[in-house]
Amino acid sequence: MTEELTPEQKLELAGATPTKEGKVIFEECHLTVKDGHIVAECESIEASKELALLLAEDVFIRIKRPKTEAEIDVMADKLFSPGPEPKES
């Protein structure tokens, strides 16, 4: 039976610095979208390996809450407004 490597072991094998909880890696890696794919340009090989290993694990995306009632109203309008009427042929 083979054992699954922990994220720390994967980072160590890749030669990357272990991730510290709460570390902001995006100061070292800039993300863009090209042809529908996320492209990361990193300052170092270690940062790119660390990012790749982190993305191979479960990814949690959080959306910050709006701060004002006006922002809430705008978001509600976007979420709950009916889409364009279908065109008749």
C-alpha positions as CSV (number, residue, x, y, z in Angstrom):
1,M,0.0,0.0,0.0
2,T,1.4,3.4,-0.9
3,E,1.1,6.3,1.4
4,E,-0.1,9.7,0.2
5,L,2.5,12.5,0.7
6,T,1.5,15.5,2.8
7,P,1.6,19.0,1.3
8,E,4.7,19.7,3.4
9,Q,6.4,16.6,2.0
10,K,5.5,17.5,-1.5
11,L,7.0,21.0,-1.0
12,E,10.1,19.5,0.5
13,L,10.6,17.1,-2.5
14,A,10.0,20.0,-4.9
15,G,12.7,22.0,-3.1
16,A,10.3,24.8,-2.2
17,T,10.1,26.6,1.1
18,P,7.3,25.2,3.4
19,T,4.2,27.4,3.3
20,K,3.6,29.4,6.5
21,E,-0.1,29.6,7.5
22,G,-1.5,32.9,6.2
23,K,1.4,33.6,3.9
24,V,0.5,35.8,0.9
25,I,2.2,34.2,-2.1
26,F,0.7,36.6,-4.6
27,E,3.4,39.2,-3.8
28,E,5.8,36.7,-5.5
29,C,3.4,35.4,-8.2
30,H,1.2,37.6,-10.4
31,L,-1.9,35.8,-11.8
32,T,-3.5,36.7,-15.1
33,V,-5.9,35.0,-17.5
34,K,-4.9,34.1,-21.0
35,D,-7.0,32.0,-23.4
36,G,-9.3,31.0,-20.5
37,H,-6.4,29.7,-18.3
38,I,-4.8,31.1,-15.2
39,V,-1.2,32.1,-15.9
40,A,1.2,32.7,-13.0
41,E,4.3,34.7,-13.4
42,C,6.5,34.2,-10.3
43,E,9.6,35.9,-9.1
44,S,11.4,32.5,-8.4
45,I,11.2,28.8,-9.2
46,E,10.5,28.1,-5.5
47,A,7.5,30.4,-5.5
48,S,6.2,28.8,-8.7
49,K,6.6,25.3,-7.2
50,E,4.9,26.4,-4.0
51,L,2.0,27.9,-5.9
52,A,1.6,24.8,-8.1
53,L,1.5,22.5,-5.1
54,L,-1.0,24.8,-3.3
55,L,-3.3,24.8,-6.3
56,A,-3.1,21.0,-6.5
57,E,-4.8,20.8,-3.2
58,D,-8.4,21.9,-2.4
59,V,-8.8,25.6,-3.3
60,F,-11.2,27.8,-1.4
61,I,-12.5,31.0,-3.0
62,R,-14.1,33.5,-0.7
63,I,-15.9,36.6,-1.8
64,K,-15.8,39.6,0.5
65,R,-19.1,40.9,1.6
66,P,-20.2,44.3,0.4
67,K,-19.8,47.1,3.0
68,T,-22.7,49.4,2.3
69,E,-26.4,49.0,1.6
70,A,-25.8,50.6,-1.9
71,E,-23.3,47.9,-2.7
72,I,-25.7,45.2,-1.5
73,D,-28.5,46.7,-3.7
74,V,-26.2,46.6,-6.7
75,M,-25.2,43.0,-6.1
76,A,-28.8,42.0,-5.5
77,D,-29.9,43.7,-8.8
78,K,-27.1,41.8,-10.7
79,L,-28.0,38.5,-9.1
80,F,-31.8,38.6,-9.2
81,S,-32.5,40.7,-12.3
82,P,-34.1,38.8,-15.1
83,G,-31.8,38.1,-18.1
84,P,-32.5,39.4,-21.6
85,E,-35.6,38.1,-23.2
86,P,-35.0,35.3,-25.7
87,K,-35.3,36.4,-29.3
88,E,-38.0,34.9,-31.3
89,S,-37.1,33.4,-34.6
